[in-house]
Amino acid sequence: MTYFCATYTSLISRGDTSPLFCFRSGFVGFMDLKDLTTEIKTLAQSLLKDESYFVVDVVASFKGNPGKVLVIVDGDKGIGIDDCADLSRDLSKVLDETNLIAGAFNLEVSTPGLDQPLKLKRQYVKNIGRNVRVRQADKTEEGKLTAVDESGIQLTQTIGSGKKKEEKTIEIPFDKIDKTIVLVSFK
């Protein structure tokens, strides 16, 4: 299947996200940036060589020249640099062959950094036993991530010290979580 895509630049001057118009095999359609990143995410997931690997997010920006596509991947037990490099080569080849993106772009494949929030349930499961900070609309909680289920997470907080030290368990539904960051300890 052949695609021709071009950015629609008149919206950029207003600061809006630039959508893409795509022409495919005689069909004229509209693909916005969200649809494009969804398509790239699907392609990237299909190219991963291990079922324990997964795509966390795809971020694309075409405001500069060249544009940039960032694919963030992770694994249930981590993912190595060689696997990221393999995905980068394979995805670059597929994107070039399909002409899904018109013009020059830089493709980056990376694991989530320490400052990246958890986005998927699989990431929460992977981080059971670690300390996290969970921001909600009205408050922020910190504690050890002790459980994950379909509806949310469970944190254990240590309150007090010495003989007055006690543990408190709280449950936070996924739909109440704005952002969760894994806390790094250098002890």
Disulfide bonds with the S-S distance in Angstrom:
none
